[in-house]
């Protein structure tokens, strides 16, 4: 006997929805949207649809589902929908949001609209959201949810269980209760699994886990993600500088951070925004990409300027113009390999002042060995092609120089950019490409100018 997995059912509903859209059966589309798909599936469908079809689908989404769907949309699309709502409509949509999700959404709005939305909330909810909003969104404070269940260490397990039964529901992702003293200072964690198998007359102090380190409120979201990965956490307490409990972070928020970091690294390499809409309108896409293309054009002119310095040499030896791209391309690839490795190492916290020297030395030696290997092969090919031993020697020497330079720059550049608070993933590839082009052309054409003068 076999069951159809839930994911397969969702895919089947999505296929049925696509068929209904194609046939223009809007009532059937609305029925599938609001009765058969989860908010995350609806968000995925919206993100996967061209603008006209997306607008149609959004209009068919039940008003009661709009808030849940908005939580799963990427920021670019979500901002577009939020801009169409007034403060009261927003307040109605976000009524059941958790404080951390609500803070994320409000940060995309103008300050005046944020205040209007906060004014529609009751005092307790407003204080919770304002506390999260007071911290940068890329810190533990910006990630945390203030909805926590705390207990005192001197209570018995029986009293705690009776206290929990008074709740209509526990906050999502509640795997542990947080133990605090009368000053709300964090003491430890009481896992629910431990509580259920413990003697009910035992006190919380006797069975709680005091080995859990709370997360400082100012810790970056990337470091929070590393802690969750390293210690297999489901939730973790967040404290201020005095150790007072402020809230907790749950694994669902950490997964979002990991995904955003991965998207950022991938998209930044091409100069694109992390939340770039795949189906954004033509003019919007053109405008965003034009800036990056302009920056690359500037760097291309720099490399062309270097080539122009050796115009007379190129006129004498046509083979130089043919072989030039090889030197620059090999340097660019070698540098990109090192750059990607170092950026990843920095992202996962593996690179520090203690080991960067070893890494630099390793990349230097790898650059020399790879340079020598490919220099010999390219030199043989160039000599056979142009029947000129000198051209083979020149391109071999230039390859070694450029591959070593690429390895060193690929190692040092992201560390330098990070020290200047510049995103290495965004700026690193452009600078590296410029350096490897300039070094490659200068070494190749400079050596040619000396030998063919």
Residue pairs with C-beta under 8 A, 6 or more apart in sequence:
10 37
10 38
10 41
13 32
13 36
13 37
13 41
14 37
14 41
14 45
16 32
17 29
17 32
17 33
17 37
17 45
20 28
20 29
20 32
21 29
21 53
21 56
21 57
26 56
26 60
29 57
29 60
30 60
33 42
33 57
33 60
33 61
33 62
34 60
34 61
34 62
34 65
37 45
39 65
39 68
39 69
39 71
39 72
40 72
42 57
42 61
42 65
42 69
42 72
43 69
43 70
43 71
43 72
43 73
44 72
45 57
46 54
46 57
46 58
46 69
46 73
46 77
47 73
47 74
47 77
47 277
47 278
47 279
48 278
48 279
49 57
49 279
50 279
51 279
51 280
51 281
54 77
54 279
58 81
61 69
66 93
67 93
67 94
67 95
67 96
67 97
70 78
70 81
70 82
70 93
70 105
71 97
71 101
71 105
73 81
74 275
74 277
75 108
75 275
76 273
76 275
76 276
76 277
76 280
77 277
78 105
78 108
79 108
82 90
82 105
82 108
82 109
85 93
87 113
87 116
87 117
87 119
87 120
88 120
90 109
90 113
90 117
91 117
91 120
91 121
94 102
94 105
94 117
97 105
98 145
98 147
98 171
98 172
99 125
99 128
99 129
99 131
99 132
99 145
99 146
99 147
99 247
100 132
100 142
100 143
100 144
100 145
100 247
100 253
102 129
102 132
103 129
103 132
103 133
103 137
103 142
104 137
104 142
106 114
106 117
106 118
106 129
106 133
107 133
107 137
109 117
114 133
118 126
118 129
118 130
121 129
128 146
128 147
131 146
131 246
131 247
132 141
132 142
132 144
132 145
132 146
132 247
134 141
135 141
135 142
135 217
135 218
136 142
137 143
137 221
138 220
138 221
138 222
139 217
139 218
139 219
139 220
139 221
140 215
140 216
140 217
140 218
140 219
140 220
140 221
140 224
140 238
140 249
141 217
141 218
141 238
141 246
142 221
143 221
143 224
143 249
143 253
143 254
143 257
144 217
144 238
144 246
144 247
144 248
144 249
145 171
145 247
145 248
145 249
145 250
145 253
146 246
146 247
147 171
147 247
148 171
148 178
148 237
148 245
148 247
148 248
149 164
149 167
149 170
149 171
149 174
149 177
149 178
150 177
150 178
150 179
150 180
150 184
150 245
151 160
151 163
151 177
151 178
151 179
151 180
151 190
151 204
152 179
152 180
152 181
152 182
152 204
153 179
153 181
153 187
153 188
153 203
153 204
153 205
153 208
154 203
154 204
154 205
155 163
155 203
155 204
156 200
156 201
156 202
156 203
156 204
157 195
157 198
157 199
157 200
157 201
157 202
157 203
157 204
157 207
158 200
158 201
160 177
160 190
160 195
160 204
161 195
161 200
164 170
172 250
172 252
173 234
173 235
173 250
173 251
173 252
174 192
174 235
175 191
175 192
175 193
175 234
175 235
176 189
176 190
176 191
176 192
176 209
176 234
176 235
177 189
177 190
177 192
177 195
178 186
178 189
178 190
178 237
178 245
178 248
179 186
179 187
179 188
179 189
179 190
179 204
179 205
179 208
180 186
180 187
180 245
181 187
183 244
184 244
184 245
185 239
185 242
185 243
185 244
185 245
186 214
186 237
186 239
186 243
186 244
186 245
187 208
187 210
188 208
188 209
188 210
188 212
189 208
189 209
189 212
189 237
190 204
190 207
190 208
190 209
191 209
194 207
194 208
194 209
195 207
198 207
212 236
212 237
214 236
214 237
214 238
214 239
214 243
214 245
215 224
215 227
215 236
215 237
215 238
215 239
215 249
216 238
216 239
216 240
216 241
217 238
217 239
217 240
217 241
217 246
221 257
222 257
222 261
222 347
223 349
224 236
224 249
224 254
224 257
225 254
225 257
225 258
225 261
226 348
226 349
227 233
227 236
228 236
228 249
228 251
228 254
233 251
233 254
234 250
234 251
235 248
235 249
235 250
235 251
236 248
236 249
237 245
237 247
237 248
238 245
238 246
238 247
238 248
238 249
239 245
239 246
240 246
260 274
261 347
263 274
263 275
264 274
264 425
265 343
265 344
265 347
265 425
267 273
267 274
267 276
268 274
268 423
268 425
268 426
269 425
269 429
270 292
271 289
271 291
271 292
271 295
271 296
271 426
271 430
272 288
272 289
272 292
273 288
276 288
277 284
280 288
295 430
296 430
299 430
299 433
299 434
299 437
302 434
302 437
302 438
303 328
303 434
303 437
303 438
303 441
306 437
306 438
306 441
306 442
306 445
307 314
307 324
307 441
307 445
309 445
310 320
310 441
310 445
310 446
310 448
310 449
313 320
313 445
313 448
313 449
313 452
313 453
314 320
314 321
314 445
316 452
317 391
317 448
317 452
319 382
319 385
319 386
319 388
319 391
320 391
320 444
320 445
320 448
323 382
323 391
323 395
323 444
324 440
324 441
324 444
324 445
326 378
326 395
326 399
327 395
327 398
327 399
327 402
327 440
327 441
327 443
327 444
328 402
328 436
328 437
328 440
328 441
330 374
330 399
330 402
330 403
330 440
331 402
331 403
331 405
331 406
331 436
331 437
331 439
331 440
332 406
332 432
332 433
332 436
332 437
334 367
334 370
334 402
334 403
334 406
334 407
334 410
334 436
335 406
335 407
335 409
335 410
335 432
335 433
335 435
335 436
336 410
336 429
336 432
337 410
338 363
338 406
338 407
338 410
338 411
339 410
339 413
339 414
339 424
339 428
339 429
339 432
341 410
342 351
342 359
342 410
342 411
342 414
342 415
342 424
343 414
343 424
343 425
343 428
345 351
345 359
346 414
346 415
346 418
346 424
351 359
351 415
356 411
356 415
359 411
360 408
360 411
360 412
363 407
363 408
363 410
363 411
364 404
364 407
364 408
366 407
367 403
367 404
367 405
367 406
367 407
367 408
368 400
368 403
368 404
370 403
371 399
371 400
371 401
371 402
371 403
371 404
372 400
374 399
374 403
375 395
375 396
375 397
375 399
375 400
376 396
378 392
378 395
378 396
378 399
379 392
379 393
379 395
379 396
380 392
382 388
382 391
382 392
382 395
383 389
383 391
383 392
390 451
390 452
391 448
393 451
394 444
394 447
394 448
394 451
395 444
397 443
397 447
398 440
398 443
398 444
398 447
401 439
401 443
402 436
402 439
402 440
402 443
402 444
405 435
405 436
405 439
406 432
406 435
406 436
406 439
409 432
409 435
409 436
410 432
413 424
413 428
413 431
413 432
413 435
414 424
414 428
417 423
417 424
417 427
417 428
417 431
418 424
